[in-house]
């Protein structure tokens, strides 16, 4: 009986933390993607960015459905998003393509990360009314990973404009409906 | 007169944003450090982590002294800290030393980043009473950068324990007095 109780408690604890576990998987995938980029496995890293996006899609849903949303979870989510959809895709594009543009490539990479952080910080202090303000960073990160996979069909110089465009769209003040 | 007024307005705007500008410099330094790590300039990257720490030391002080603290600034600060003192030092140690330990090196690197994110998320949802709970991530990041600079005097395998130790210390519940 005591054993059943202990299993039940552990199950409840796991269920309570399920959304945060998904967020940690998002962050873990993003961190692994960074290591793979450094090791030269860029396509695998792009795959991990998509995996992070899947985890990110479900952590909020799980939290709402199980009624276990928490401020801690929201903070963790933003931190994970900056790694998985800010730093990882920016470095993926830099390491594979933009490295050839010297200072311009570096500046655009850093700018994308800065704009992603501004987007996330603004989102965290704004009351959510069903619409996002500016392009959400997971969308920007997935687009970058997708463009990376299509890199043989896109002239290299276009990636500078893609990075610039996504940076501007993230800090834009237009409304985007939540899917 | 109109020109003086315009200059005054711009000066005021710059002053109001001075703390956030320092936070952006922190994040910019951390992002640049990541690029330098990928390019193999590890010592320069360590220098940028220290520069990020200096910016991080002053952004809060400037915000309090000028009475311009904001929730947006606090959010931006945490996001910057995760890059500059979480991701950058972890990848610095991985790329220079821990890469030789295969899966163990990867797991410890990812764990350090995860623990850093947990530390930051917990801090953001806790009312600050003058004491930090657990080792602050800027201290952990600077220690890692310092150990990296002393790497010729430290056996490589010790870096696994250093990463593990700092990870545990960050998520610990002991109190650390703010300097």
Interface residues (C-beta under 8 A of the other chain):
Chain A: X24 X27 X28 X31 X32 X34 X35 X37 X38 X39 X70 X71 X72 X75 X76 X78 X79 X80 X82 X83 X87 X90 X91 X94 X95 X99 X106 X109 X110 X113 X114 X117 X118 X120 X121 X122 X124 X125
Chain B: X24 X27 X28 X31 X32 X34 X35 X37 X38 X39 X70 X71 X72 X75 X76 X78 X79 X80 X82 X83 X87 X90 X91 X94 X95 X99 X106 X109 X110 X113 X114 X117 X118 X120 X121 X122 X124 X125
